[in-house]
Amino acid sequence: MATDSDADVPVPCLASAPTWRDAGIRMPMPALQDTEGPRLPEGLPPVVDAHVHLFPDRVFDAVWRWFDQYGWPIRYKLHTRQVVSFLLSRGVHRVVALHYAHRPGMARALNAYVAEVAREEPRVLGLATVLPGEPDATAVLEEAFDAGLCGVKIHCHVQCFSPDAPHLHEVYAACAKAGRPLVMHAGREPSSPHYPCDTYALCAAERVERVLKDHPTLKLCVPHLGADEFDAYARLLERYDNLWLDTTMALAGYFPVPIPRRALEVRPERILYGTDFPNIPYAWDRELRTMLGMKLDDAVLAGILGQNALQLYGA
């Protein structure tokens, strides 16, 4: 639990710590031919996938072309309604729908699209997006909130910004004012040299700490457990009450690094289960099976699998 005195002391810089780049992890990476389960195991508490991507068909197709060439092969090339049906039919209780705009002028149309999907299927919790720095960014978000979207997703790698850049303040302020959580891919990884910017130059735990200090009422969730600065983000989680992390791809054993179990243990009530579905190169339930193998306390598991996400989004 954070205290005032804790918040005044910066998280130690990990610049000298080994990085994924130092370890030789490079994109593109191969697909795994692992076996998938037919549905969730019986007896689990409600499962909320807090990191699912939904886009219009043409945007999905463009995203998949990029991943196939520069990231990893997409195992599940399913469009929006197929994605929703796939997960719900396999026992997932709710899905949190994320998307992002990579150029000015896209966000309003994308937000309207996801809002419509959420109206059609109440088990979808739709988030908005905006391109930080684009004209009328605050108005774009206010309109999205009025349409029923319950948070915001932005992506440092795709949208080329640092978390502590000045033009982000209006996004943070709009989310804080509305009480809507912000999901921001602010970790350095997973990265690719084919992003339009150097993710290591943009992203660092210290930059996120500035955001947490400058915007104490902002509810901020960083995906991938902050990959690859797992220890730094675990320390931030201990010190700041306005930070959450999601597990997306960090527990799947896909990247050749140790599973960052400590990040789940320091404040498990601030951890959300997420998958990145459908843009994954392995079985849809791989990360869940890994988590179940950790033999977590029943209450901790129930929180991570769903209760924490429902509480964060007020669902």
Secondary structure as GFF3:
##gff-version 3
##sequence-region A 1 315
A	DSSP	alpha_helix	4	7	.	.	.	ID=ss1
A	DSSP	beta_strand	48	53	.	.	.	ID=ss2
A	DSSP	alpha_helix	57	70	.	.	.	ID=ss3
A	DSSP	alpha_helix	80	89	.	.	.	ID=ss4
A	DSSP	beta_strand	94	98	.	.	.	ID=ss5
A	DSSP	alpha_helix	107	120	.	.	.	ID=ss6
A	DSSP	beta_strand	124	126	.	.	.	ID=ss7
A	DSSP	alpha_helix	137	146	.	.	.	ID=ss8
A	DSSP	beta_strand	152	155	.	.	.	ID=ss9
A	DSSP	alpha_helix	156	159	.	.	.	ID=ss10
A	DSSP	three_ten_helix	166	168	.	.	.	ID=ss11
A	DSSP	alpha_helix	169	178	.	.	.	ID=ss12
A	DSSP	beta_strand	182	185	.	.	.	ID=ss13
A	DSSP	alpha_helix	199	202	.	.	.	ID=ss14
A	DSSP	alpha_helix	205	214	.	.	.	ID=ss15
A	DSSP	beta_strand	220	222	.	.	.	ID=ss16
A	DSSP	three_ten_helix	223	226	.	.	.	ID=ss17
A	DSSP	alpha_helix	230	239	.	.	.	ID=ss18
A	DSSP	beta_strand	243	246	.	.	.	ID=ss19
A	DSSP	alpha_helix	262	265	.	.	.	ID=ss20
A	DSSP	three_ten_helix	268	270	.	.	.	ID=ss21
A	DSSP	beta_strand	271	272	.	.	.	ID=ss22
A	DSSP	alpha_helix	286	292	.	.	.	ID=ss23
A	DSSP	alpha_helix	298	302	.	.	.	ID=ss24
A	DSSP	pi_helix	303	307	.	.	.	ID=ss25
A	DSSP	alpha_helix	308	312	.	.	.	ID=ss26
###
